[in-house]
C-alpha cells in the first residue's frame, strides 16, 4: 500500500522516522501540518499513485471533495506526530476515521469492544443466585453496592436511588440510623417501591428489618444477635442476607442463617480501614460456601487520597479475594464519583481475567495522569523575551464586570443581570465576545482563564472560586 503523508516542517523529521519501512511519501506542505488545504492536497494526490492519505489529526477542514475527485481515501492521523508510528501499521488493516483524530477514533473503538466483551461475559455467566434479575457470585461480574446513609432524612430518595443506578450501581443500599423508626423505613421503601432494581436495607435492628421486608431484596446485616428475632421473617420474604461475624464466628452465623431457611447468603468478613488492620482482615476472605462481600467503601472514606486509584486497587484486591459484591459510597466530597469509578473498576477486572495485569484493557481509570507522555519537537524561534510581571493595577472594562460560577455541569457567566450558560468554556467566551460584552484585551484573557478553570472544576468534581487558584 502506497501512502501519502503530508506534514509540516516542524514535524517532518518525526514523520520521516515513523514512515521508515513503509511505502510512503513524506511531503512538507508548509510550516504547520494542520494548515493543509483541500486544493493543496488534491494537487499532491494527482502527482502520485497513492492508495491512502494520512493527514494530521489537527486538520479541521473537510477533504470529502478531494476523496470524491481522486478516489483516494483521506484518513485523519493522530493529533501529535509522535503518535504516528503506532498508527501507520493499521492503515488499510483497520477502519480509520475521515473526521476524528486517529487516537480518539481507535480509543473509542477499543473502549466499545471492551464494553461489549464485558456484556458478553456477563450474559454467559453462571451465578450462584439472582437478586431481582441481578446475578450474584459464580463467574458473574462483581456487583457494585452503593450505600445511602440515613435514607429517612433524604428529601428526594427516589431521585438519589435512580441517580446511583444510572452511575453504575447494581444494588442500592438504604441505611437507617438509630433514630429511624419502622414507619420511616416503610415510608422510604414505599417511595422507591416501583424502582425495579435490587434494593437493600442496612440496619441490624429487627424491627427496622421487618419494616423493609415488603420491598427489600437484601438485608445488611445479620448475625447471632438479630438472627433469632428476624431470621425466619427474612426467609419467608425470600430476601437475601449479608452475614457478618458477631459474638459468634462468621461460619457459625452462616450455618444459623441456613437453619432459619435463608437460602441466598453473602458472607462479609468485615474489611478494616488502613491503619486499623486492613492487611490482617484480608486473611479472613476465604471460602465460606457462599458469595463474598468486600467493604471497599469504608477503606476509601477513611483515606485522604484520591478515590480513583484507591477504588481501582481495592477492586483488584476484591477480585483476587474472590468477592462477588463490592461496597462503595459517596458520603464525602472527596469520594464523590466513587460509584462510577467502582463500576468501571469491576469491568476492568472482568477484562483482566485472562491477563496477568489489568492494563491495556480498552477501558481505564486514568484521569489526571497520562499513560504515555508524548515527546514533541522543540519550538523554533530566533529570540526570546522574559515575561514581565503583570501590574497590580486593574483597568476595569467599561462594558462591566463578570461573576463566574458553575451550576451542575454548566459554566455560568453573569454580566449586567444577564447569564450565559454552557458546558464548554470556549462556547461561553465566544458568546460573550460576539454579543459585545468585552472591550479590553486583558479582560478577554482574564475571562478565558476563569471560564476554563470553571470547566476544569466541573470535569474533575472540584470547587470553583473566581480569581482563586484551581
HELIX and SHEET records of a PDB file:
HELIX    1   1 UNK A    9  UNK A   11  5                                   3    
HELIX    2   2 UNK A   12  UNK A   19  1                                   8    
HELIX    3   3 UNK A   33  UNK A   35  5                                   3    
HELIX    4   4 UNK A   38  UNK A   47  1                                  10    
HELIX    5   5 UNK A   64  UNK A   70  1                                   7    
HELIX    6   6 UNK A   81  UNK A   83  5                                   3    
HELIX    7   7 UNK A   84  UNK A   88  1                                   5    
HELIX    8   8 UNK A  102  UNK A  123  1                                  22    
HELIX    9   9 UNK A  151  UNK A  153  5                                   3    
HELIX   10  10 UNK A  157  UNK A  166  1                                  10    
HELIX   11  11 UNK A  182  UNK A  191  1                                  10    
HELIX   12  12 UNK A  206  UNK A  212  1                                   7    
HELIX   13  13 UNK A  224  UNK A  237  1                                  14    
HELIX   14  14 UNK A  250  UNK A  259  1                                  10    
HELIX   15  15 UNK A  278  UNK A  282  1                                   5    
HELIX   16  16 UNK A  296  UNK A  301  1                                   6    
HELIX   17  17 UNK A  307  UNK A  321  1                                  15    
HELIX   18  18 UNK A  333  UNK A  335  5                                   3    
HELIX   19  19 UNK A  338  UNK A  351  1                                  14    
HELIX   20  20 UNK A  425  UNK A  434  1                                  10    
HELIX   21  21 UNK A  441  UNK A  460  1                                  20    
SHEET    1   A 4 UNK A  24  UNK A  30  0                                        
SHEET    2   A 4 UNK A   3  UNK A   8  1                                        
SHEET    3   A 4 UNK A  52  UNK A  55  1                                        
SHEET    4   A 4 UNK A  73  UNK A  76  1                                        
SHEET    1   B 2 UNK A 129  UNK A 131  0                                        
SHEET    2   B 2 UNK A 134  UNK A 136 -1                                        
SHEET    1   C 9 UNK A 143  UNK A 148  0                                        
SHEET    2   C 9 UNK A 171  UNK A 175  1                                        
SHEET    3   C 9 UNK A 198  UNK A 202  1                                        
SHEET    4   C 9 UNK A 218  UNK A 222  1                                        
SHEET    5   C 9 UNK A 240  UNK A 244  1                                        
SHEET    6   C 9 UNK A 265  UNK A 268  1                                        
SHEET    7   C 9 UNK A 291  UNK A 294  1                                        
SHEET    8   C 9 UNK A 323  UNK A 329  1                                        
SHEET    9   C 9 UNK A 143  UNK A 148  1                                        
SHEET    1   D 3 UNK A 403  UNK A 407  0                                        
SHEET    2   D 3 UNK A 410  UNK A 415 -1                                        
SHEET    3   D 3 UNK A 418  UNK A 422 -1                                        
END                                                                             
